Amino acid sequence: MKRSLWVLVWLSLCAVSVLAQDYPVEIELRPPDSRPVVIIEEPLDVLELDAVGAVPQRPVPPRVCRVCDQKTVPGHCSCFELLDQPMAEELLREISASLNPLGLKLNRPVRIKAVSRRQLQNLGGERLLGLYQDDVIYVNFELERREARGVIAHEFGHAWFFQHRRDVNSPGELVFEGFPEFVSFLALTRLGDKRAADRIAYEDQTVYGRGARRFIALYRKSGLPAVINQALYHDDV
């Protein structure tokens, strides 16, 4: 009797096990968390979490460019863009607009061409960054925007000198190169590039800088009309 009872119990358990294997088991499927994984580099008590618990993205604050002193996003300052033809034309318009109100206006328009270093060598017979010739300013397209602005302003000064002075071959180098460099100093100052202007005023020891500093001293003492008079009618400064 007892043996039959145990056999019955054993058979019942086997039947339940078989039924359990055939019965489908449902598992609730949830989509994976689609939010990006954020690596927190600061303590949690410093960062504020948003409504869904993720660390909010912080905007990159603007900084002052160490080159031009203008506010910009780090690594994206236009100072370092390489020159091309549209940029050269834009810079020439910018320089003209800054100088025209002062009386440094050209008698006739000039064109500008962004060219290679080799082309400049063929035109000028030496290694040049820029050149003025026959109402055309040539400038090396390997320059960055900030460098090109100073070069184009210098060549603008040559254009003004050639268009206004009668005897362009008599002045010495301090006038011939110093006046255009003074024009560059003036344009850079008005366009807000104080560092580049200060380099002309205090650091450049070439004939360009030495001549420019004499014109700058005259400008600070007697004003722009005295500088223009010196450039037009005198051979030295």
C-alpha positions as CSV (number, residue, x, y, z in Angstrom):
1,M,0.0,0.0,0.0
2,K,2.7,2.5,1.0
3,R,4.8,1.5,-2.0
4,S,1.9,2.2,-4.3
5,L,1.4,5.6,-2.7
6,W,5.0,6.6,-3.3
7,V,4.9,5.4,-6.9
8,L,1.7,7.6,-7.4
9,V,3.4,10.6,-5.9
10,W,6.5,10.1,-8.1
11,L,4.4,9.9,-11.3
12,S,2.5,13.1,-10.3
13,L,5.7,15.0,-9.9
14,C,7.0,13.9,-13.3
15,A,3.8,15.0,-15.0
16,V,4.1,18.5,-13.5
17,S,7.7,18.8,-14.7
18,V,6.8,17.9,-18.2
19,L,3.9,20.3,-18.3
20,A,6.1,23.1,-16.9
21,Q,8.6,22.7,-19.8
22,D,5.8,23.0,-22.4
23,Y,4.2,26.1,-20.9
24,P,5.5,29.3,-22.5
25,V,7.4,31.8,-20.2
26,E,6.9,35.5,-21.0
27,I,9.8,37.9,-20.2
28,E,9.1,41.6,-20.3
29,L,11.4,43.2,-22.9
30,R,12.5,46.8,-22.4
31,P,14.4,48.9,-25.0
32,P,17.9,49.7,-24.0
33,D,18.6,53.1,-22.5
34,S,19.3,55.4,-25.5
35,R,20.9,58.2,-23.5
36,P,24.6,58.6,-24.1
37,V,27.0,57.5,-21.5
38,V,28.5,60.5,-19.8
39,I,31.8,60.4,-18.1
40,I,31.7,62.6,-15.1
41,E,34.9,64.3,-14.3
42,E,33.6,66.3,-11.4
43,P,31.9,65.2,-8.1
44,L,28.2,64.7,-8.4
45,D,27.5,67.3,-5.8
46,V,29.0,69.9,-8.1
47,L,27.1,69.0,-11.3
48,E,23.4,69.5,-11.6
49,L,21.5,66.7,-13.2
50,D,18.6,67.4,-15.7
51,A,15.1,66.0,-15.4
52,V,16.0,62.6,-16.7
53,G,19.2,62.3,-14.7
54,A,21.8,63.1,-17.4
55,V,24.5,65.6,-17.1
56,P,23.6,68.6,-19.2
57,Q,26.0,69.7,-22.0
58,R,27.8,72.9,-21.1
59,P,28.4,75.5,-23.9
60,V,32.0,76.3,-24.7
61,P,32.6,79.8,-23.3
62,P,34.2,82.3,-25.7
63,R,37.8,83.3,-24.9
64,V,39.9,86.1,-26.0
65,C,42.2,85.1,-28.9
66,R,45.8,85.5,-28.0
67,V,46.6,86.7,-31.5
68,C,43.9,89.4,-32.3
69,D,42.4,90.0,-28.8
70,Q,39.0,89.3,-30.2
71,K,36.5,87.0,-28.4
72,T,36.2,83.7,-30.1
73,V,35.6,80.0,-29.5
74,P,39.0,78.3,-28.8
75,G,40.6,76.9,-32.0
76,H,38.1,78.6,-34.3
77,C,39.5,82.1,-34.7
78,S,39.5,83.5,-38.2
79,C,43.0,84.8,-37.7
80,F,44.4,81.5,-38.8
81,E,42.4,81.0,-42.0
82,L,44.6,80.9,-45.1
83,L,44.1,83.7,-47.6
84,D,42.2,83.1,-50.8
85,Q,40.9,85.5,-53.5
86,P,37.5,86.3,-51.8
87,M,39.2,87.0,-48.5
88,A,41.8,89.2,-50.1
89,E,39.1,91.3,-51.7
90,E,37.2,91.5,-48.4
91,L,40.3,92.6,-46.6
92,L,41.1,95.3,-49.1
93,R,37.5,96.7,-48.8
94,E,37.9,96.6,-45.0
95,I,41.2,98.5,-45.1
96,S,39.9,101.1,-47.6
97,A,36.8,101.7,-45.4
98,S,39.0,102.2,-42.3
99,L,41.4,104.7,-44.0
100,N,39.1,106.7,-46.4
101,P,37.5,108.8,-43.6
102,L,41.0,110.0,-42.6
103,G,41.8,111.4,-46.1
104,L,43.9,108.4,-47.2
105,K,41.7,107.7,-50.2
106,L,42.9,106.5,-53.5
107,N,42.5,108.6,-56.7
108,R,41.5,105.5,-58.6
109,P,40.5,102.0,-57.6
110,V,43.0,99.2,-57.3
111,R,42.5,95.5,-57.8
112,I,43.9,92.7,-55.6
113,K,45.2,89.3,-56.6
114,A,46.1,86.4,-54.2
115,V,49.0,84.7,-55.9
116,S,51.8,82.1,-55.1
117,R,55.2,82.9,-53.7
118,R,56.8,82.0,-57.0
119,Q,54.5,84.5,-58.9
120,L,55.6,87.2,-56.4
121,Q,59.2,86.3,-57.0
122,N,58.7,86.6,-60.8
123,L,57.1,90.0,-60.4
124,G,59.5,91.5,-57.9
125,G,62.7,89.6,-58.4
126,E,62.9,88.7,-54.7
127,R,61.0,86.9,-51.9
128,L,58.0,89.1,-51.2
129,L,54.8,88.9,-49.2
130,G,53.1,91.5,-51.2
131,L,53.6,93.9,-54.1
132,Y,51.9,96.9,-55.6
133,Q,52.3,97.4,-59.4
134,D,50.2,99.3,-61.9
135,D,47.1,99.6,-59.8
136,V,47.2,96.0,-58.7
137,I,48.0,94.7,-55.2
138,Y,49.5,91.2,-55.3
139,V,49.6,89.2,-52.0
140,N,50.9,85.8,-51.1
141,F,48.0,83.3,-50.6
142,E,50.1,81.3,-48.1
143,L,49.5,84.0,-45.5
144,E,47.0,83.7,-42.8
145,R,44.2,86.3,-42.5
146,R,45.9,88.4,-39.8
147,E,49.3,88.5,-41.6
148,A,47.6,89.3,-44.9
149,R,45.7,92.2,-43.4
150,G,49.0,93.9,-42.5
151,V,50.6,93.2,-45.8
152,I,47.6,94.4,-47.8
153,A,47.4,97.6,-45.7
154,H,51.1,98.2,-46.4
155,E,50.6,97.8,-50.2
156,F,47.5,100.1,-49.9
157,G,50.0,102.7,-48.6
158,H,52.2,102.2,-51.6
159,A,49.2,102.6,-53.9
160,W,48.3,105.9,-52.2
161,F,51.9,107.1,-52.4
162,F,52.2,106.3,-56.1
163,Q,48.9,107.9,-56.9
164,H,49.5,111.1,-55.0
165,R,53.2,111.9,-55.1
166,R,54.8,113.3,-58.2
167,D,58.4,112.1,-57.8
168,V,58.1,108.6,-56.4
169,N,61.8,107.7,-57.1
170,S,63.5,110.5,-55.1
171,P,62.6,109.6,-51.4
172,G,64.9,107.5,-49.3
173,E,63.8,104.1,-47.9
174,L,62.6,105.5,-44.6
175,V,59.9,107.4,-46.6
176,F,59.4,104.9,-49.4
177,E,58.8,101.9,-47.0
178,G,58.2,103.7,-43.7
179,F,55.1,105.6,-44.9
180,P,53.3,102.5,-46.2
181,E,54.2,100.7,-42.9
182,F,52.7,103.7,-41.1
183,V,49.6,103.3,-43.1
184,S,49.5,99.6,-42.1
185,F,49.9,100.7,-38.4
186,L,47.0,103.1,-38.8
187,A,44.7,100.5,-40.4
188,L,45.5,97.8,-37.9
189,T,44.9,100.2,-35.1
190,R,41.5,101.2,-36.5
191,L,40.6,97.6,-37.2
192,G,41.3,96.6,-33.6
193,D,44.5,94.5,-34.0
194,K,46.5,96.3,-31.3
195,R,49.2,93.6,-31.0
196,A,50.1,93.8,-34.7
197,A,50.1,97.6,-34.6
198,D,52.3,97.6,-31.5
199,R,54.8,95.3,-33.2
200,I,55.3,98.0,-35.9
201,A,55.5,100.7,-33.3
202,Y,57.9,99.1,-30.9
203,E,59.5,95.9,-32.2
204,D,60.2,95.9,-36.0
205,Q,63.9,96.9,-36.5
206,T,63.9,96.8,-40.3
207,V,63.8,99.9,-42.4
208,Y,60.0,99.4,-42.5
209,G,59.7,99.7,-38.7
210,R,62.2,102.4,-38.3
211,G,60.6,104.6,-41.0
212,A,57.1,103.8,-39.6
213,R,58.1,104.9,-36.1
214,R,59.3,108.3,-37.4
215,F,56.0,108.8,-39.1
216,I,54.2,107.6,-35.9
217,A,56.1,110.1,-33.8
218,L,55.2,112.9,-36.2
219,Y,51.6,111.7,-36.2
220,R,51.3,111.8,-32.4
221,K,52.9,115.2,-32.3
222,S,51.3,117.1,-35.2
223,G,48.5,114.9,-36.6
224,L,47.9,113.1,-39.9
225,P,48.1,116.3,-42.1
226,A,51.8,116.6,-41.1
227,V,52.4,113.0,-42.0
228,I,50.8,113.4,-45.4
229,N,52.8,116.5,-46.1
230,Q,56.0,114.7,-45.2
231,A,55.2,111.8,-47.4
232,L,54.3,113.9,-50.4
233,Y,56.9,116.6,-50.4
234,H,60.0,115.4,-48.5
235,D,62.6,112.8,-49.2
236,D,63.4,112.0,-45.6
237,V,61.6,111.8,-42.3
